[in-house]
Amino acid sequence: MRFILKKFPPSIAALMLQCAAVVLMLPLAEFAGVYGSPLLFAILCGLLAATFSFFAGLASWWLLIQLMFAPAMVLTLAAGLPPSLFLGAFLILLLVYWSAFHTQVPLYLSSNKVRHALEHLLPAAKPGSGFIFMDLGSGLGGVLTHLAGIHPDGLYVGVEAAPLPFLWSWLRIKLGGLHNCSVHWGDLWGCDLSQYDIVFAYLSPIPMERLWRKARAEMRPGTLFISSTFAVPDQSPHETVQVDDLHRSTLLIWHM
Ligand SMILES: C[S@@+](CC[C@H](N)C(=O)[O-])C[C@H]1O[C@@H](n2cnc3c(N)ncnc32)[C@H](O)[C@@H]1O
């Protein structure tokens, strides 16, 4: 079972296990007379789904989600909230997180201290010479707009796949009048990294091996690849910068 489920993103595997738990619980519920209590039925489904997820090797936070999912659904339905509320919440989450269920890279933001640490990694300003900085998965555009304001001699480009963060960052750049900054709606895997002097990524452990192969294949010698927090398997960085923020972020730096 583990082998089959490994072919799916964890969210889809979790959904399949949740459905399996409900299907298996149905005859048992009839036998045990649990139908009269939807909450009890949901708790039993949650317990079974969490057990399946444990044996399927899902990460520990999925066990908690699996345990709570059906009971939370029953309790929320009992609250009698209007369905449009759920549709609205679903649409907002969809626009913010978009393909995160598949890419396993959700939206979370670099801290102010990380943005300040990045300032010191940009090339020193020289008349007539600029640089191009790329933020792969630029989120709300905070890294780009901060650096563009502090270090106006560079060009700052971002690519973001999720519609709402993209729109937010696009407006932020336009309203801030930052002419050395732009953001594109698209997939980072379609970007040609040979155009950039500094490539920054704050993603998740999942894409790092593939991203490293892409960076090695495309980035020019002498350019910088910086990953915030997430290591590249089997590739020691040339430099690290420890940031004293809430998450104890580390900037991992490779001179290509
Ligand atoms: C952890 S956030 C980092 C945001 C920003 N770079 C920062 O440091 O504050 C990662 C972002 O990457 C985006 N993302 C994930 N996969 C992507 C892809 N394949 N192409 C473009 N953006 C992607 C997500 O939507 C998310 O907004």
The ligand as an SDF file (V2000), in Angstrom:
LIG
                    3D

 27 29  0  0  0  0  0  0  0  0999 V2000
    7.6640   29.9430    0.8630 C   0  0  0  0  0  0  0  0  0  0  0  0
    6.9170   31.0550   -0.2660 S   0  0  0  0  0  0  0  0  0  0  0  0
    8.2240   32.2520   -0.4390 C   0  0  0  0  0  0  0  0  0  0  0  0
    7.7180   33.6430   -0.7740 C   0  0  0  0  0  0  0  0  0  0  0  0
    8.8140   34.6840   -0.9770 C   0  0  0  0  0  0  0  0  0  0  0  0
    9.8380   34.2450   -1.8830 N   0  0  0  0  0  0  0  0  0  0  0  0
    9.4570   35.0630    0.3250 C   0  0  0  0  0  0  0  0  0  0  0  0
   10.6280   34.6810    0.5250 O   0  0  0  0  0  0  0  0  0  0  0  0
    8.8100   35.7190    1.1580 O   0  0  0  0  0  0  0  0  0  0  0  0
    7.0370   30.0930   -1.7640 C   0  0  0  0  0  0  0  0  0  0  0  0
    6.1970   30.6250   -2.9010 C   0  0  0  0  0  0  0  0  0  0  0  0
    6.5350   29.8640   -4.0650 O   0  0  0  0  0  0  0  0  0  0  0  0
    5.3630   29.7300   -4.8680 C   0  0  0  0  0  0  0  0  0  0  0  0
    5.5700   28.5880   -5.7700 N   0  0  0  0  0  0  0  0  0  0  0  0
    5.6010   27.2740   -5.4350 C   0  0  0  0  0  0  0  0  0  0  0  0
    5.8490   26.5170   -6.5200 N   0  0  0  0  0  0  0  0  0  0  0  0
    5.9730   27.3750   -7.5600 C   0  0  0  0  0  0  0  0  0  0  0  0
    6.2280   27.2040   -8.9510 C   0  0  0  0  0  0  0  0  0  0  0  0
    6.4170   25.9940   -9.4710 N   0  0  0  0  0  0  0  0  0  0  0  0
    6.3210   28.2960   -9.7240 N   0  0  0  0  0  0  0  0  0  0  0  0
    6.1410   29.5380   -9.1810 C   0  0  0  0  0  0  0  0  0  0  0  0
    5.8820   29.7640   -7.8860 N   0  0  0  0  0  0  0  0  0  0  0  0
    5.7980   28.6970   -7.0760 C   0  0  0  0  0  0  0  0  0  0  0  0
    4.2510   29.5180   -3.8420 C   0  0  0  0  0  0  0  0  0  0  0  0
    2.9880   29.8490   -4.3970 O   0  0  0  0  0  0  0  0  0  0  0  0
    4.6890   30.4720   -2.7260 C   0  0  0  0  0  0  0  0  0  0  0  0
    4.0970   31.7300   -2.8760 O   0  0  0  0  0  0  0  0  0  0  0  0
  1  2  1  0
  2  3  1  0
  2 10  1  0
  3  4  1  0
  4  5  1  0
  5  6  1  0
  5  7  1  0
  7  8  2  0
  7  9  1  0
 10 11  1  0
 11 12  1  0
 11 26  1  0
 12 13  1  0
 13 14  1  0
 13 24  1  0
 14 15  1  0
 14 23  1  0
 15 16  2  0
 16 17  1  0
 17 18  1  0
 17 23  2  0
 18 19  1  0
 18 20  2  0
 20 21  1  0
 21 22  2  0
 22 23  1  0
 24 25  1  0
 24 26  1  0
 26 27  1  0
M  CHG  2   2   1   9  -1
M  END
$$$$
